[in-house]
């Protein structure tokens, strides 16, 4: 693993942890009955952290990982798309 790849993977791990902590904060604000303004702030911060994680993942994995997502959909759906019938 090259140093550049370690940095990219480390950056993704840090971003994923930050996103997880942000959503944990949303849960804490909800269950601790925080004021509405604080809860809204927590939700906005978590949404922005999730968006940042999405774009950072795209930049690290490259555009082809997102452009070829149909491969993953076909893999998860058993090799067929909506509307296709399975052949016996």
Secondary structure in CASP SS format (residue, H / E / C, confidence):
PFRMAT SS
TARGET T0000
AUTHOR 0000-0000-0000
METHOD secondary structure of the structure
MODEL  1
X C 1.00
X C 1.00
X H 1.00
X H 1.00
X H 1.00
X H 1.00
X H 1.00
X H 1.00
X H 1.00
X H 1.00
X H 1.00
X H 1.00
X H 1.00
X H 1.00
X H 1.00
X H 1.00
X H 1.00
X H 1.00
X H 1.00
X H 1.00
X H 1.00
X H 1.00
X H 1.00
X H 1.00
X H 1.00
X H 1.00
X H 1.00
X H 1.00
X H 1.00
X H 1.00
X H 1.00
X C 1.00
X C 1.00
X C 1.00
X C 1.00
X H 1.00
X H 1.00
X H 1.00
X H 1.00
X H 1.00
X H 1.00
X H 1.00
X H 1.00
X H 1.00
X H 1.00
X H 1.00
X H 1.00
X H 1.00
X H 1.00
X H 1.00
X H 1.00
X H 1.00
X H 1.00
X H 1.00
X H 1.00
X H 1.00
X H 1.00
X H 1.00
X H 1.00
X H 1.00
X H 1.00
X C 1.00
X H 1.00
X H 1.00
X H 1.00
X H 1.00
X H 1.00
X C 1.00
X H 1.00
X H 1.00
X H 1.00
X H 1.00
X H 1.00
X H 1.00
X H 1.00
X H 1.00
X C 1.00
X C 1.00
X C 1.00
X C 1.00
X C 1.00
X C 1.00
X C 1.00
X C 1.00
X C 1.00
X C 1.00
X C 1.00
X C 1.00
END
